[in-house]
Amino acid sequence: MTTPLWRTVFSIIRKDLRAELRSRELVSTMVLFALLSVLVFSFALELDRTARQEVVNGILWVTLVFASILGLNRSLATERELGGMDAMMISPIPRMAIYLGKMVGNFLFVLVVGLVLLPIMTILYNMVLIQIPLIATLILGVFGLASIGTLLAAMTAQTRSRETLLPIAMLPVIIPLLLVVIAAASTVLKGDDAWNWIAVLGLVDAIYAALGLLLFEYVIED
Amino acid sequence: MTEQPRPLIEITDLVKQYDVLPVLRKLNLTVHRGEFVALLGPNGSGKSTLLRLLCALTRPTSGEIRIGGWSLPKEINAVRAQIGLVSHKPLFYENLTATENLTFFGRLYNIPATELPDRIRQMLDEVGLIKRAHDLARTFSRGMQQRLSIARALLHQPDVLLFDEPYTGLDQLAGGILDDLLRKAHQSGRTIIMTTHQLERAEALVSRAVIIKKGVIGYDEPINPANPPNLVKIYTEVTGMVNAL
């Protein structure tokens, strides 16, 4: 009687993409926030080439983390406010499917922000950021943010102070991800081989995704 | 002697506690197929909690719920497939059209793709929204939103319909349309449980009134349409809420 997992996951992704393409509520807010942040950083920090190389990854990832928190908050809060989450919860679908559907949607939205930031930061900081290992780091880093972020946002969306609670819950949890992402990206910018770091990043992603798949059911039910 | 059919919904010694606060205290209730039950009671009496338990949105602290012979929470998805919920929240997506919303929920209920478009057209026709099928749900009035909610709840042809304060925010006209839709759903043989504070409406629509007081059943009697009881008087006596009415 349970609706097949993948049919449900694709339906949720399609629903989120369609609603977002129509309203542009999430991505436009995140992109605007991210652009303003990197502009502020570029004006605030008077940097020479070496210093730029050292801080550019930090700027990119701090911006992406805060932009993703904005988007994740909104994505899950909308489901709660109008009861979409309840409507999904009373249907005969695996809870895992709700997690996967929302997570993939959030991943795609944050990835768009990252892909917009890369060329802009390339111009602003006069550094070549469009490189295959850096794009792989971006994809895996954003995947990690979306996997753990969707779980935590589902938890905090049920509370009144969700806007403040999500960053407080999420920032400590993503420290391992940030350490690996920064190590991988810095290695790329130094011109060294970063694929070992990227493999470690994949492992961190797998742990976050496993946590999400295992815990989501308990987080969304009373 | 004919054997009494087994009730569609059987609730036995149901307890729901939030932290240390008991909401339902060993509540027992059976509902037979085709009944239309009004669940009445003051705010905080446990009506909405009972509906949330019936549609498996929350788990009981103890006790048993069986719907159509399936037990909660063991056979949770079998129960979910038999239930449709209409709440005071829309339970759909404002940035999707009426058809897109129903297509999404139809897929979640595993309605075959070949059957789904016809089923959606039929539902939208039944609730009077066929002309607005391709309009965004956010452009709908509150009454239209509630009708779309009913279409969503009926789409997978559930045996049991649960209505949680469905009249909230509706004007007289929209309330009248909802009355007609509820009557139609009842006449089609569905079992309906509705929480409401609108006692006169309940008196005119339902086949049985249940009043919950402090987490237990305080009154449970069938309603004879030829000689309906004075629900307002009974409610006042059972709940002791003279001034509230």
Chai-1 contact restraints between the chains, C-beta under 6 A:
chainA,res_idxA,chainB,res_idxB,connection_type,confidence,min_distance_angstrom,max_distance_angstrom,comment,restraint_id
A,M1,B,N77,contact,1.0,0.0,6.0,A-B,restraint_1
A,M1,B,A78,contact,1.0,0.0,6.0,A-B,restraint_2
A,M1,B,A81,contact,1.0,0.0,6.0,A-B,restraint_3
A,T2,B,N77,contact,1.0,0.0,6.0,A-B,restraint_4
A,T3,B,L108,contact,1.0,0.0,6.0,A-B,restraint_5
A,T3,B,N110,contact,1.0,0.0,6.0,A-B,restraint_6
A,S11,B,F104,contact,1.0,0.0,6.0,A-B,restraint_7
A,S11,B,R107,contact,1.0,0.0,6.0,A-B,restraint_8
A,K15,B,F104,contact,1.0,0.0,6.0,A-B,restraint_9
A,A19,B,Y93,contact,1.0,0.0,6.0,A-B,restraint_10
A,A19,B,N95,contact,1.0,0.0,6.0,A-B,restraint_11
A,A19,B,L96,contact,1.0,0.0,6.0,A-B,restraint_12
A,R22,B,N95,contact,1.0,0.0,6.0,A-B,restraint_13
A,S23,B,N95,contact,1.0,0.0,6.0,A-B,restraint_14
A,L82,B,P90,contact,1.0,0.0,6.0,A-B,restraint_15
A,G83,B,K89,contact,1.0,0.0,6.0,A-B,restraint_16
A,G83,B,L91,contact,1.0,0.0,6.0,A-B,restraint_17
A,G84,B,Y93,contact,1.0,0.0,6.0,A-B,restraint_18
A,A87,B,L91,contact,1.0,0.0,6.0,A-B,restraint_19
A,M89,B,L57,contact,1.0,0.0,6.0,A-B,restraint_20
A,I90,B,C55,contact,1.0,0.0,6.0,A-B,restraint_21
A,I90,B,R80,contact,1.0,0.0,6.0,A-B,restraint_22
A,I90,B,L85,contact,1.0,0.0,6.0,A-B,restraint_23
A,S91,B,L108,contact,1.0,0.0,6.0,A-B,restraint_24
A,S91,B,Y109,contact,1.0,0.0,6.0,A-B,restraint_25
A,P92,B,N77,contact,1.0,0.0,6.0,A-B,restraint_26
A,P92,B,R80,contact,1.0,0.0,6.0,A-B,restraint_27
A,P92,B,A81,contact,1.0,0.0,6.0,A-B,restraint_28
A,I93,B,L108,contact,1.0,0.0,6.0,A-B,restraint_29
A,D222,B,T58,contact,1.0,0.0,6.0,A-B,restraint_30
